[in-house]
């Protein structure tokens, strides 16, 4: 079972992502949905790292990159965003994929396949 964290400030987007994850990989566990940079930093300081992180880039109080600049997780990150302008910066982190919104089932399947392939190295 994989444990993931979702960083997303829009309720509809986080609910949609969680539902797609459960549909595509029923044994995945969403540990939490974090809605801000501040809450993200606090979450990482209080919990063990998840197996996988799904992160929007533009969240309510800034760019999620700010979280990763401070806590520097080793977990792979799949960025979920409506903007393609951050792709280069995303791949300088532990990013294994960059999904443009709206996210669909095919995108989730592809990203989770990449995660499983990278995890077995």
C-alpha positions, 0 to 999 in steps of 0.5 A: 500500500502506498501512502500519499500526501495531496497539496492542493488548496481547491476543494473540488480539485483535491476531492477529484484527485483523491477519488481518481486515486482510489479508483485507479489504485484502491490500496493507495492511502491519502494521508492528508490534504494540505491547503497552504505552504504553512500547513505543508511545512507543519505537516512535514515536520510532524509526520513521517514522509509519505511514499508519494506527494501530489502537489499543486504549484500555485496554492493560496499563500504562494508557490508550493516550491516554498514548502520543498525549499524548507523541508526538502522531502525525499519522496517523489513528487507529482505536480498537478497544475493548470500552468505549464510555466513551472515544469523546469523548476518542478523537475529540479526537485524530486518530480517524477511527473507534471500533470496539467489540470484537469486531471483525468484517469489516464494521466493518473494511471501513467503517473502511478505507473512511473512511480511504481517503476521508479520505486522498484529501482 
